[in-house]
Amino acid sequence: MEYDSKKKEIKLNRELSNLDKLVLRFCKILEKYTDYVIISGYVSIILGRSRATEDVDLFIKKISLEQFKELYADLKRNGFWCLNAEKPEEIYSFLEDKMAPRFSLENKPIPNFEVKFPKRDIDNETFEDFITVNLKEGSIKISSLERQIAFKRYYLKSDKDIEDALHIEEIFGNRIDYQKNNGAPPLKSGVCKAPCFLDEGNFNEISCPENLAIFSDPKLKTVKLLPHSKECGFKFMDIIKLIN
């Protein structure tokens, strides 16, 4: 993987998965009618994270109903359909109401594409702050690494989303501009040597007030770990959620 932060380009030489090929196919149709940027989970997947996904999330720039009718007709000619409604007017009303209609190959609801008009100024800014990923069979546009990390860590904040952010941080390291994320630091790996107090549930919370040097942010005092054996020396590479 080659990353040129100045050109905002990533070059991938690996073989494409079926999902990658489907994303390329869908985006090639989209870009004939409007601008788009891929956000959320698929970004970490295209960048090498090994996990499954049922959907690919995209912002598209707002277009008129007539333009959308042309877009949807093209999608249908290429084997796609909308899972939420049949008539283009109905689908467009979802977009207008800030909802996200889903599109997939006909009679194959998974994987699908969740398409949205931007809701806020920060969503619109995504169209100016993106990265082009060049693949063997074409290129796609994804949100910037910094936006992706911030969105995952501070907005969505699920276990899966934190792991997505960690993956990007581990892959790109000091090439990430954390000043764009208001100076938010990366999640650090390390080993906890402080006394640990375990819960009996599926997850365990550990307070480490005497071991704050492990964290890059001294305000973080509690970590949540994946299920583990009841012993000290927990590996912080297992962190899935931070609690401020």
N, C-alpha and C positions, 0 to 999 in steps of 0.2 A: 504494500500500500504506500503510495506517494502522496504527500500533502504539501501543496504550495499555498501558504496562508496569504501571500500577497495577491495571487491570482484568484484565490478562493476556489481552488480546484483540488479534487482528490482523484487519483488514478488507481483503479483496481484491475489487477491482471488475472484474478481467479476466475474459475468457471462459474457461470451463472446458474443459480437454482431455478426451479420452475416458478417460484414466487418472484424472483428478480425479473424473469422474462415477462411475466404477467404485468408487473409494475411498469416496465418499459413500454409494453404494448398499450396500456391504459394511458400513460402520460403522453405518448406520441399523439394520441387523439386529442387529449386535453389542450396541448400547446398550440394546436391549430386554431383554437377559438379564444383562449384566455391564458393568462399567466397562472402558474401554480407553484406551490412549495410543499414538499412532503415533511410532515412533522411527526413527533411522538415515536412509538415503538419500532417501526420499520427502519428508522434512522440508525439505531444501534445494531439492528440485524444486518443491514447492508454494510456496516462498518465492522462486521466480523463476530458479533455476539451470537452465540448458538442458543436460540430459543424459538419456540413456535409463536405464531401470531395468527389471529383470525381476521384482522383488518389492517388496512393501511390508511392513515389519516392524512388528508390534504386540505390546505387552504387554496381556494381559487379566487382570483380577482372577480369582483362583481361584474356580471354581464347582463344584458337585457333579456327579456323573455324570448324575443325572436332569436337572439344569438344562442340562447340555451336550447331552443328547439333544434337548431342546426347541430349543436353539439350532441344532443341526445340521439338524434337520428343517426349520426355517425357512429356513436357507441353501439346502437342496436345493429347497424350494418356489420359491425365487427364482433358480434356475438355477446355483447353485454346487455344487461337489463337492470332496472331499478327494483330493489326489494321492497320499497315502501309504497310505491304508487305506479300506475301505468301511464297516465296522461302527463305530458311534459308540463302542463300548467300546474298540475298538482305537485309535481316534484319541485318545480320552481318556487312554489309557495312555501315549501319546507325551507328552502334556502333563504327566502325573504324573511321568514320568521325566526331566523338564526338557529335553525335546526340542521341536522346533518343526514340527508338521504344517503343510502348505501347502494352501491353498484357492484355487480359481480358478473361472472360468466353465466349465461342462461342455465337455469336448473342446477347451478353449483353455488350455493349461497356463501360458502367459505372457500377461500378467503374473499373478502369484499373490500371495497374502497369507500371510506366515509368522507364525504366531500362537504366542505363548509365555505360559506362566505365569511370573511373576517368580521368579528364583532366589535373589536376595539382598535384604538390606534396602534397598540402594541402588536396586534395581529397583522395589521397592514404593514408595519415595519419589517415583517418577515420577508416581504417581497424585495426589500433592499438589502437584507442581511442573510444571504443564502450561500450555499456551496454547491458547485456543480460536480457531480460524481461521474467520471468518465469510465464506462464499462466497455467490455469487448463488443457489445452489440448496440451501443448507443449511450446516451447520458441522461441523467435525471437531476433534479434540483431538490436539495434538502435544506432544512433550517441550519443556521450556523451551529457549530459545536457549543458555543457559549450559551446561545438561546436554548438549545436542547438540554443542556445540563441544568440550567436554571429552571426550565419548565418542569423537568422531572423531579429535581430535588426539592423545590420550594412551592410548586403549585400542585402537582399530582400527588407526590409523596408516598405512593404505595410501595410495598416491598419490591415489586417488579420494576417500578420506575427508578427507585434508588439504585438498583443493580444495573439498570441501563446507563445511568449517569456514571456510575463507577467504571463501567466498561470503557466508556469514551475517555474518561480521565486517565485510565491506565494505558490506553492505546496512544493517546496524543500528548500526555504529560505536559511539559513546559511550553508546548506550542499552543496551549489554550490561553487566551487572554482573559484572566479572571477579573480584570478591571471592568470588563463589559458586564460582569455579574455582580457589580457593586462590591468588588473585592472579595467575594465569597471564596474561601480556600477549597482546595480539593480534599476529598476524604483520604486520610493517610492510613497505610497499613502498619501493623506493629503488634506487639503482644502485651496484654494486660498482666501486670505482676502484682496489682493491688488485691487485697482480700475481696472475694467475690461471694455474693449472696444470691442463691438461686431460687427461682419460683418453681412450682410443680407443674406449670402449664406447658403448652407446646413451645412457647417462647420464653426467654429469660431476660430479665432486665438487671443490669449491673451498674451500680454507682461507683465511680472511681475518683472521688474528690482528691485523693493524694497522688493521682497519676495523670494529671491534666497535660503533662508535657507530651503525652502520646498524641493528643489532638492538635491539629493545626489551628483550631479556633478555641481559645481558652474558655469561651462561654458555654461550650458543649460539655455537659457533665454526665449524661446518661446515654448509653448505647443499647440497642436492641439486637440480639444475636440470633442466628439460626439455631435450631435445636442442636445441642452438643452434649458431650459427656460432662458429668458433674465433677469438674476439676478446674483448677486455676490455670492461668497461662492461655487465655482465650485469644485466638487469632483475630485481629481486627479486619482481616481480609473478608471475614464472614459478616461484617456489618451490613445490615439491610435497611436500617432506618435510624435516623438521628432525631433525637427529641431535644428541642431547644429549651 
